[in-house]
Amino acid sequence: MKDKKEFFSLLAELDGQPFSEYEQLVGDFDFSRYVIKCAKIHPDAMGAENPVFTIRVPQTISEIPEYLFDSPVRRTAMEDLLLRRLSSNIEAIANYDHNGIARRHIHAAMPNQKILPRNALLLTKEYIEVYIQVTLPVQQVIVDGEPIVSVDGEMAQRIFFDDLPEIVSNSLLYCNIASAEADQFVNNMEDADRLRQHLGASGQVSFIAEGALVARMAGDDLPDYEHLSPVEIDESLIEEVEVPHSGTVRGLGIPNGLTLILGESNSGRVELMDAISQGIYNHIPGDGREHVVTVADAVNIRSEAGRSIQQVDISAFASELADGGNPAAYSTSSAGSFTSQAASSVEALEAGARVLLFDEHTSSSTFLSADTRVSPLLGDSSRNTLAARARQMVDELGISMVVAGSSLVAEFIPIADKILKVENFRISDITEEAKELDVVPSSVVND
């Protein structure tokens, strides 16, 4: 294996040579504190993606305490934290041009608010291995009167011998990581995992912690710090769950079966449903949804007009289709709002989903329900709404549903097991009150 001195000298030798000479960097190089590996570099500067370099730091150098990754859950959390630190430190040294645009030569995966197993970084007892991409610097030189793209060896030396060592040291060496930060990250993950285990043991599909911050910035998954509205829960709905590190967590457990959540679109209902659907993932400390968890086999079902459908049996929801397609094996390159949501529901069940989540904000009005007051005036229908099928699906398939809305969900009231109300991010139980309403349930047609 070559060492870093040879790597440095090689970059100096390549300076001004054609870009294809960068292929000489393929191989393994020992940088003392870590090893750089590169398997392939495309010879054409414009012909492929940036080459991938593997950075392997031995644990004798990184010294990450083993207790931080001694289980799959803790390992996932610690790997996620290390990758976040790497991405942040890459961002910190980015050069900005006169237009304020960052010019980065080193790139790594940037995690979002979710903590997930990722293949961009691997943490073991022996080493940390991370994959980065490097934009190899170029310059234009004149050869025989013609400009050619050539190696910028001097800039490459700065990238590999100034920037990269700083990034690796600040990101992957435990001596530069606050132990409290690492502990909080790992403990947060373990608490969320324990809450999810509680769901299965208690017959629930989701848990929403009291005080959770579910509001998000417009078009983003980041917390909306300007409109902080902690979730409040009526005391009658509160249950307490013990977790390893945060102690007692108070919150609302949504039970198996059919749950209806009522609330206007600006009441916090939409944000709550989004948090429930995103609760299949664990979230980073400070996100606000750390203790909002949902069973892993829950799926949020949306209307996706224009999507492709291939050989899906939606006959439970339609006996005839306007385009003449076969409902028992329906295919189309551009589905309507009704058929797209019907197909998504069936596909989710076929994939093993045990909990289906619906919100009228993202649903087809014709799929979700029909106004039973005027249905007799409209004559025979070839379609069954979700409201007509929901109770049967829950009872016969053994699944659970959470349906949320305001103006389109009245037909779910007679068939719901639990009815909750959201108002100004406060959740209350209105099951008895709602059941007193004179609402005619939807019925199945053309079964």
C-alpha positions as a Python dict, from the first residue, in 0.01 Angstrom:
ca = {
    (1, 'M'): (0, 0, 0),
    (2, 'K'): (131, 344, -93),
    (3, 'D'): (153, 617, 167),
    (4, 'K'): (38, 979, 177),
    (5, 'K'): (379, 1112, 70),
    (6, 'E'): (350, 917, -253),
    (7, 'F'): (-6, 1044, -295),
    (8, 'F'): (112, 1404, -248),
    (9, 'S'): (398, 1358, -495),
    (10, 'L'): (167, 1194, -746),
    (11, 'L'): (-67, 1493, -743),
    (12, 'A'): (229, 1722, -805),
    (13, 'E'): (339, 1508, -1099),
    (14, 'L'): (-12, 1505, -1246),
    (15, 'D'): (-49, 1883, -1236),
    (16, 'G'): (-121, 2011, -1586),
    (17, 'Q'): (-155, 1664, -1738),
    (18, 'P'): (-477, 1548, -1912),
    (19, 'F'): (-767, 1472, -1678),
    (20, 'S'): (-749, 1103, -1766),
    (21, 'E'): (-424, 1082, -1568),
    (22, 'Y'): (-631, 1111, -1250),
    (23, 'E'): (-685, 736, -1296),
    (24, 'Q'): (-347, 693, -1126),
    (25, 'L'): (-523, 772, -797),
    (26, 'V'): (-704, 439, -814),
    (27, 'G'): (-583, 216, -530),
    (28, 'D'): (-523, 229, -155),
    (29, 'F'): (-323, 501, 20),
    (30, 'D'): (-225, 505, 386),
    (31, 'F'): (-269, 854, 536),
    (32, 'S'): (-145, 739, 881),
    (33, 'R'): (-469, 811, 1065),
    (34, 'Y'): (-690, 666, 794),
    (35, 'V'): (-677, 486, 461),
    (36, 'I'): (-813, 629, 135),
    (37, 'K'): (-939, 386, -127),
    (38, 'C'): (-1065, 452, -477),
    (39, 'A'): (-1182, 177, -711),
    (40, 'K'): (-1251, 372, -1030),
    (41, 'I'): (-1206, 716, -1184),
    (42, 'H'): (-1364, 790, -1520),
    (43, 'P'): (-1105, 921, -1767),
    (44, 'D'): (-1340, 1186, -1907),
    (45, 'A'): (-1388, 1496, -1690),
    (46, 'M'): (-1741, 1543, -1825),
    (47, 'G'): (-1827, 1177, -1874),
    (48, 'A'): (-1941, 1045, -1538),
    (49, 'E'): (-2024, 1119, -1177),
    (50, 'N'): (-1757, 1223, -934),
    (51, 'P'): (-1543, 928, -821),
    (52, 'V'): (-1619, 762, -489),
    (53, 'F'): (-1346, 750, -227),
    (54, 'T'): (-1367, 524, 77),
    (55, 'I'): (-1223, 660, 401),
    (56, 'R'): (-1146, 394, 662),
    (57, 'V'): (-1053, 511, 1011),
    (58, 'P'): (-937, 237, 1252),
    (59, 'Q'): (-1100, 233, 1593),
    (60, 'T'): (-757, 273, 1748),
    (61, 'I'): (-775, 626, 1607),
    (62, 'S'): (-1147, 708, 1621),
    (63, 'E'): (-1198, 551, 1967),
    (64, 'I'): (-1579, 546, 1952),
    (65, 'P'): (-1691, 380, 2279),
    (66, 'E'): (-1840, 40, 2209),
    (67, 'Y'): (-2143, 102, 2432),
    (68, 'L'): (-2263, 359, 2177),
    (69, 'F'): (-2312, 91, 1911),
    (70, 'D'): (-2351, -237, 2099),
    (71, 'S'): (-2698, -310, 1955),
    (72, 'P'): (-2851, -267, 1608),
    (73, 'V'): (-3065, 23, 1729),
    (74, 'R'): (-2776, 207, 1890),
    (75, 'R'): (-2547, 135, 1595),
    (76, 'T'): (-2797, 289, 1352),
    (77, 'A'): (-2820, 599, 1569),
    (78, 'M'): (-2444, 639, 1605),
    (79, 'E'): (-2381, 584, 1235),
    (80, 'D'): (-2644, 846, 1160),
    (81, 'L'): (-2483, 1096, 1398),
    (82, 'L'): (-2137, 1044, 1249),
    (83, 'L'): (-2270, 1093, 897),
    (84, 'R'): (-2451, 1413, 1003),
    (85, 'R'): (-2131, 1547, 1154),
    (86, 'L'): (-1941, 1461, 838),
    (87, 'S'): (-2196, 1641, 619),
    (88, 'S'): (-2201, 1944, 848),
    (89, 'N'): (-1823, 1973, 853),
    (90, 'I'): (-1809, 1945, 475),
    (91, 'E'): (-2061, 2228, 457),
    (92, 'A'): (-1856, 2433, 703),
    (93, 'I'): (-1551, 2443, 477),
    (94, 'A'): (-1740, 2501, 152),
    (95, 'N'): (-1610, 2791, -54),
    (96, 'Y'): (-1865, 3049, -164),
    (97, 'D'): (-1833, 3249, -484),
    (98, 'H'): (-1933, 3614, -534),
    (99, 'N'): (-2293, 3502, -596),
    (100, 'G'): (-2309, 3322, -262),
    (101, 'I'): (-2310, 2979, -428),
    (102, 'A'): (-2118, 2709, -242),
    (103, 'R'): (-1842, 2540, -438),
    (104, 'R'): (-1777, 2203, -277),
    (105, 'H'): (-1516, 1953, -381),
    (106, 'I'): (-1607, 1693, -119),
    (107, 'H'): (-1958, 1551, -100),
    (108, 'A'): (-2130, 1310, 137),
    (109, 'A'): (-2486, 1196, 197),
    (110, 'M'): (-2683, 1456, 395),
    (111, 'P'): (-2937, 1289, 629),
    (112, 'N'): (-3274, 1456, 684),
    (113, 'Q'): (-3478, 1461, 1007),
    (114, 'K'): (-3515, 1083, 1011),
    (115, 'I'): (-3272, 835, 1163),
    (116, 'L'): (-3233, 548, 920),
    (117, 'P'): (-2989, 266, 847),
    (118, 'R'): (-2763, 401, 573),
    (119, 'N'): (-2489, 250, 361),
    (120, 'A'): (-2288, 573, 334),
    (121, 'L'): (-2116, 501, 667),
    (122, 'L'): (-2033, 179, 849),
    (123, 'L'): (-1933, 160, 1215),
    (124, 'T'): (-1772, -159, 1348),
    (125, 'K'): (-1555, -261, 1641),
    (126, 'E'): (-1251, -242, 1412),
    (127, 'Y'): (-1310, 72, 1205),
    (128, 'I'): (-1535, 345, 1066),
    (129, 'E'): (-1579, 337, 691),
    (130, 'V'): (-1741, 626, 506),
    (131, 'Y'): (-1804, 686, 138),
    (132, 'I'): (-1753, 1032, -8),
    (133, 'Q'): (-1744, 1176, -357),
    (134, 'V'): (-1471, 1415, -463),
    (135, 'T'): (-1497, 1661, -748),
    (136, 'L'): (-1145, 1633, -880),
    (137, 'P'): (-1023, 1987, -959),
    (138, 'V'): (-935, 2082, -1315),
    (139, 'Q'): (-775, 2370, -1495),
    (140, 'Q'): (-755, 2468, -1858),
    (141, 'V'): (-416, 2471, -2027),
    (142, 'I'): (-324, 2549, -2385),
    (143, 'V'): (-162, 2266, -2582),
    (144, 'D'): (-73, 2334, -2945),
    (145, 'G'): (-300, 2635, -2936),
    (146, 'E'): (-599, 2434, -2810),
    (147, 'P'): (-746, 2451, -2457),
    (148, 'I'): (-764, 2115, -2279),
    (149, 'V'): (-902, 2016, -1940),
    (150, 'S'): (-613, 1912, -1721),
    (151, 'V'): (-536, 1813, -1365),
    (152, 'D'): (-514, 2093, -1108),
    (153, 'G'): (-264, 1920, -883),
    (154, 'E'): (-219, 2211, -645),
    (155, 'M'): (-591, 2236, -570),
    (156, 'A'): (-612, 1858, -534),
    (157, 'Q'): (-337, 1870, -273),
    (158, 'R'): (-536, 2127, -74),
    (159, 'I'): (-847, 1908, -92),
    (160, 'F'): (-680, 1584, 17),
    (161, 'F'): (-421, 1726, 258),
    (162, 'D'): (-594, 2029, 411),
    (163, 'D'): (-971, 1989, 380),
    (164, 'L'): (-1011, 1613, 413),
    (165, 'P'): (-796, 1566, 728),
    (166, 'E'): (-988, 1847, 899),
    (167, 'I'): (-1323, 1693, 805),
    (168, 'V'): (-1223, 1344, 918),
    (169, 'S'): (-1078, 1466, 1247),
    (170, 'N'): (-1375, 1685, 1339),
    (171, 'S'): (-1635, 1431, 1230),
    (172, 'L'): (-1514, 1082, 1311),
    (173, 'L'): (-1276, 1110, 1605),
    (174, 'Y'): (-1455, 1072, 1936),
    (175, 'C'): (-1223, 1318, 2107),
    (176, 'N'): (-1389, 1590, 1896),
    (177, 'I'): (-1746, 1477, 1967),
    (178, 'A'): (-1929, 1593, 2277),
    (179, 'S'): (-2010, 1279, 2473),
    (180, 'A'): (-2343, 1431, 2581),
    (181, 'E'): (-2441, 1476, 2216),
    (182, 'A'): (-2359, 1115, 2133),
    (183, 'D'): (-2539, 982, 2439),
    (184, 'Q'): (-2850, 1191, 2367),
    (185, 'F'): (-2862, 1077, 2006),
    (186, 'V'): (-2831, 709, 2091),
    (187, 'N'): (-3061, 725, 2393),
    (188, 'N'): (-3327, 910, 2192),
    (189, 'M'): (-3324, 630, 1936),
    (190, 'E'): (-3352, 364, 2203),
    (191, 'D'): (-3645, 540, 2372),
    (192, 'A'): (-3834, 566, 2042),
    (193, 'D'): (-3771, 200, 1975),
    (194, 'R'): (-3910, 109, 2318),
    (195, 'L'): (-4223, 315, 2248),
    (196, 'R'): (-4272, 126, 1922),
    (197, 'Q'): (-4238, -205, 2107),
    (198, 'H'): (-4506, -81, 2347),
    (199, 'L'): (-4747, -31, 2056),
    (200, 'G'): (-4735, -397, 1962),
    (201, 'A'): (-4773, -513, 2320),
    (202, 'S'): (-5067, -282, 2396),
    (203, 'G'): (-5271, -321, 2076),
    (204, 'Q'): (-5204, 27, 1943),
    (205, 'V'): (-5099, 165, 1606),
    (206, 'S'): (-4945, 498, 1709),
    (207, 'F'): (-4836, 699, 2012),
    (208, 'I'): (-4833, 1079, 2025),
    (209, 'A'): (-4641, 1226, 2316),
    (210, 'E'): (-4781, 1518, 2510),
    (211, 'G'): (-4589, 1831, 2410),
    (212, 'A'): (-4479, 1699, 2071),
    (213, 'L'): (-4410, 1965, 1808),
    (214, 'V'): (-4566, 1840, 1486),
    (215, 'A'): (-4588, 2165, 1286),
    (216, 'R'): (-4344, 2180, 993),
    (217, 'M'): (-4215, 2463, 779),
    (218, 'A'): (-4399, 2506, 448),
    (219, 'G'): (-4268, 2260, 193),
    (220, 'D'): (-4010, 2122, 435),
    (221, 'D'): (-3970, 1862, 708),
    (222, 'L'): (-3796, 2102, 947),
    (223, 'P'): (-3978, 2220, 1261),
    (224, 'D'): (-4174, 2542, 1224),
    (225, 'Y'): (-4010, 2731, 1508),
    (226, 'E'): (-4210, 3047, 1436),
    (227, 'H'): (-4540, 2872, 1505),
    (228, 'L'): (-4465, 2640, 1794),
    (229, 'S'): (-4784, 2469, 1911),
    (230, 'P'): (-4714, 2174, 2139),
    (231, 'V'): (-4966, 1893, 2119),
    (232, 'E'): (-5204, 1894, 2415),
    (233, 'I'): (-5404, 1587, 2514),
    (234, 'D'): (-5709, 1563, 2736),
    (235, 'E'): (-5625, 1393, 3064),
    (236, 'S'): (-5884, 1122, 2997),
    (237, 'L'): (-5677, 1008, 2698),
    (238, 'I'): (-5337, 1018, 2865),
    (239, 'E'): (-5139, 703, 2922),
    (240, 'E'): (-4789, 673, 3062),
    (241, 'V'): (-4514, 464, 2909),
    (242, 'E'): (-4178, 391, 3070),
    (243, 'V'): (-3875, 421, 2842),
    (244, 'P'): (-3510, 351, 2931),
    (245, 'H'): (-3368, 704, 2929),
    (246, 'S'): (-3646, 966, 2938),
    (247, 'G'): (-3832, 790, 3215),
    (248, 'T'): (-4209, 830, 3195),
    (249, 'V'): (-4350, 955, 2865),
    (250, 'R'): (-4710, 1081, 2873),
    (251, 'G'): (-4918, 1070, 2560),
    (252, 'L'): (-5205, 932, 2356),
    (253, 'G'): (-5212, 581, 2216),
    (254, 'I'): (-5427, 530, 1907),
    (255, 'P'): (-5581, 183, 1937),
    (256, 'N'): (-5615, -89, 1677),
    (257, 'G'): (-5936, -77, 1478),
    (258, 'L'): (-6094, 217, 1300),
    (259, 'T'): (-6009, 559, 1441),
    (260, 'L'): (-6159, 881, 1307),
    (261, 'I'): (-5983, 1213, 1372),
    (262, 'L'): (-6197, 1522, 1321),
    (263, 'G'): (-6062, 1873, 1282),
    (264, 'E'): (-6042, 2161, 1040),
    (265, 'S'): (-5738, 2176, 814),
    (266, 'N'): (-5592, 2461, 1022),
    (267, 'S'): (-5660, 2296, 1359),
    (268, 'G'): (-5341, 2093, 1369),
    (269, 'R'): (-5513, 1784, 1228),
    (270, 'V'): (-5312, 1780, 904),
    (271, 'E'): (-4984, 1822, 1092),
    (272, 'L'): (-5083, 1551, 1341),
    (273, 'M'): (-5168, 1305, 1064),
    (274, 'D'): (-4843, 1380, 889),
    (275, 'A'): (-4654, 1316, 1213),
    (276, 'I'): (-4839, 987, 1258),
    (277, 'S'): (-4751, 877, 905),
    (278, 'Q'): (-4387, 982, 954),
    (279, 'G'): (-4383, 805, 1290),
    (280, 'I'): (-4276, 482, 1122),
    (281, 'Y'): (-3931, 644, 1135),
    (282, 'N'): (-3736, 765, 1438),
    (283, 'H'): (-3641, 1134, 1443),
    (284, 'I'): (-3336, 1324, 1559),
    (285, 'P'): (-3323, 1505, 1895),
    (286, 'G'): (-3478, 1850, 1864),
    (287, 'D'): (-3711, 1755, 1579),
    (288, 'G'): (-4020, 1770, 1801),
    (289, 'R'): (-4146, 1427, 1693),
    (290, 'E'): (-3896, 1219, 1890),
    (291, 'H'): (-4180, 1053, 2084),
    (292, 'V'): (-4436, 1032, 1804),
    (293, 'V'): (-4407, 673, 1686),
    (294, 'T'): (-4616, 450, 1462),
    (295, 'V'): (-4599, 79, 1388),
    (296, 'A'): (-4359, 1, 1105),
    (297, 'D'): (-4623, -151, 875),
    (298, 'A'): (-4839, 163, 853),
    (299, 'V'): (-4881, 330, 513),
    (300, 'N'): (-5014, 674, 430),
    (301, 'I'): (-5250, 638, 132),
    (302, 'R'): (-5280, 944, -93),
    (303, 'S'): (-5456, 1023, -416),
    (304, 'E'): (-5198, 1044, -695),
    (305, 'A'): (-5379, 1144, -1013),
    (306, 'G'): (-5166, 1068, -1316),
    (307, 'R'): (-4980, 773, -1165),
    (308, 'S'): (-4937, 446, -1350),
    (309, 'I'): (-5127, 135, -1241),
    (310, 'Q'): (-5038, -214, -1358),
    (311, 'Q'): (-5265, -516, -1307),
    (312, 'V'): (-5420, -415, -974),
    (313, 'D'): (-5750, -559, -856),
    (314, 'I'): (-5964, -262, -752),
    (315, 'S'): (-6295, -442, -801),
    (316, 'A'): (-6373, -396, -430),
    (317, 'F'): (-6405, -25, -503),
    (318, 'A'): (-6538, -22, -860),
    (319, 'S'): (-6742, -264, -1070),
    (320, 'E'): (-6713, -54, -1385),
    (321, 'L'): (-6464, 207, -1498),
    (322, 'A'): (-6516, 502, -1728),
    (323, 'D'): (-6223, 405, -1949),
    (324, 'G'): (-6355, 53, -1997),
    (325, 'G'): (-6071, -107, -1802),
    (326, 'N'): (-6108, -433, -1614),
    (327, 'P'): (-6143, -351, -1241),
    (328, 'A'): (-6017, -699, -1147),
    (329, 'A'): (-5685, -638, -1323),
    (330, 'Y'): (-5675, -267, -1385),
    (331, 'S'): (-5396, -101, -1580),
    (332, 'T'): (-5353, 256, -1694),
    (333, 'S'): (-5067, 494, -1764),
    (334, 'S'): (-5252, 786, -1605),
    (335, 'A'): (-5496, 709, -1325),
    (336, 'G'): (-5768, 939, -1202),
    (337, 'S'): (-5787, 1053, -842),
    (338, 'F'): (-6034, 779, -741),
    (339, 'T'): (-5862, 488, -913),
    (340, 'S'): (-5516, 599, -802),
    (341, 'Q'): (-5613, 593, -435),
    (342, 'A'): (-5805, 268, -471),
    (343, 'A'): (-5501, 107, -633),
    (344, 'S'): (-5265, 246, -368),
    (345, 'S'): (-5485, 99, -95),
    (346, 'V'): (-5483, -246, -255),
    (347, 'E'): (-5109, -232, -328),
    (348, 'A'): (-5032, -140, 33),
    (349, 'L'): (-5232, -436, 161),
    (350, 'E'): (-5066, -670, -87),
    (351, 'A'): (-4726, -544, 35),
    (352, 'G'): (-4815, -636, 393),
    (353, 'A'): (-4943, -309, 540),
    (354, 'R'): (-5151, -361, 854),
    (355, 'V'): (-5242, 3, 913),
    (356, 'L'): (-5378, 241, 648),
    (357, 'L'): (-5374, 617, 706),
    (358, 'F'): (-5602, 858, 519),
    (359, 'D'): (-5648, 1235, 541),
    (360, 'E'): (-5906, 1417, 333),
    (361, 'H'): (-5644, 1685, 264),
    (362, 'T'): (-5460, 1441, 37),
    (363, 'S'): (-5749, 1215, -65),
    (364, 'S'): (-5990, 1192, -353),
    (365, 'S'): (-6327, 1320, -233),
    (366, 'T'): (-6507, 1057, -442),
    (367, 'F'): (-6292, 776, -300),
    (368, 'L'): (-6313, 876, 63),
    (369, 'S'): (-6691, 898, 101),
    (370, 'A'): (-7025, 978, -58),
    (371, 'D'): (-7300, 1195, 85),
    (372, 'T'): (-7557, 937, 193),
    (373, 'R'): (-7824, 1207, 202),
    (374, 'V'): (-7822, 1252, -174),
    (375, 'S'): (-7705, 907, -283),
    (376, 'P'): (-8065, 782, -334),
    (377, 'L'): (-8126, 1070, -574),
    (378, 'L'): (-7829, 979, -791),
    (379, 'G'): (-7938, 630, -887),
    (380, 'D'): (-7716, 324, -909),
    (381, 'S'): (-7342, 369, -867),
    (382, 'S'): (-7060, 149, -989),
    (383, 'R'): (-6826, 265, -714),
    (384, 'N'): (-6777, 181, -348),
    (385, 'T'): (-6619, 448, -133),
    (386, 'L'): (-6370, 381, 144),
    (387, 'A'): (-6643, 470, 394),
    (388, 'A'): (-6853, 186, 253),
    (389, 'R'): (-6570, -67, 274),
    (390, 'A'): (-6375, 46, 581),
    (391, 'R'): (-6560, -150, 849),
    (392, 'Q'): (-6552, -467, 640),
    (393, 'M'): (-6178, -424, 574),
    (394, 'V'): (-6101, -374, 942),
    (395, 'D'): (-6314, -668, 1059),
    (396, 'E'): (-6240, -922, 786),
    (397, 'L'): (-5878, -838, 704),
    (398, 'G'): (-5776, -765, 1062),
    (399, 'I'): (-5617, -434, 970),
    (400, 'S'): (-5648, -91, 1131),
    (401, 'M'): (-5732, 246, 981),
    (402, 'V'): (-5689, 604, 1086),
    (403, 'V'): (-5905, 843, 884),
    (404, 'A'): (-5887, 1220, 934),
    (405, 'G'): (-6086, 1509, 797),
    (406, 'S'): (-6372, 1751, 851),
    (407, 'S'): (-6618, 1788, 563),
    (408, 'L'): (-6576, 1450, 388),
    (409, 'V'): (-6566, 1199, 672),
    (410, 'A'): (-6911, 1210, 835),
    (411, 'E'): (-6995, 864, 697),
    (412, 'F'): (-6714, 716, 908),
    (413, 'I'): (-6877, 826, 1236),
    (414, 'P'): (-7124, 534, 1266),
    (415, 'I'): (-6854, 274, 1196),
    (416, 'A'): (-6557, 420, 1388),
    (417, 'D'): (-6432, 258, 1709),
    (418, 'K'): (-6277, 578, 1840),
    (419, 'I'): (-6344, 938, 1738),
    (420, 'L'): (-6094, 1209, 1831),
    (421, 'K'): (-6113, 1583, 1781),
    (422, 'V'): (-5821, 1816, 1713),
    (423, 'E'): (-5860, 2186, 1787),
    (424, 'N'): (-5562, 2419, 1818),
    (425, 'F'): (-5339, 2111, 1848),
    (426, 'R'): (-5543, 1983, 2143),
    (427, 'I'): (-5673, 1627, 2116),
    (428, 'S'): (-5996, 1522, 2287),
    (429, 'D'): (-6223, 1217, 2279),
    (430, 'I'): (-6566, 1291, 2129),
    (431, 'T'): (-6673, 933, 2052),
    (432, 'E'): (-6994, 941, 2256),
    (433, 'E'): (-7090, 1289, 2136),
    (434, 'A'): (-7030, 1206, 1771),
    (435, 'K'): (-7219, 876, 1788),
    (436, 'E'): (-7532, 1070, 1886),
    (437, 'L'): (-7538, 1239, 1545),
    (438, 'D'): (-7789, 1104, 1297),
    (439, 'V'): (-7548, 994, 1026),
    (440, 'V'): (-7644, 721, 782),
    (441, 'P'): (-7346, 494, 710),
    (442, 'S'): (-7243, 429, 353),
    (443, 'S'): (-7340, 91, 214),
    (444, 'V'): (-7162, -135, -31),
    (445, 'V'): (-7303, -142, -384),
    (446, 'N'): (-7246, -407, -650),
    (447, 'D'): (-7066, -638, -409),
}
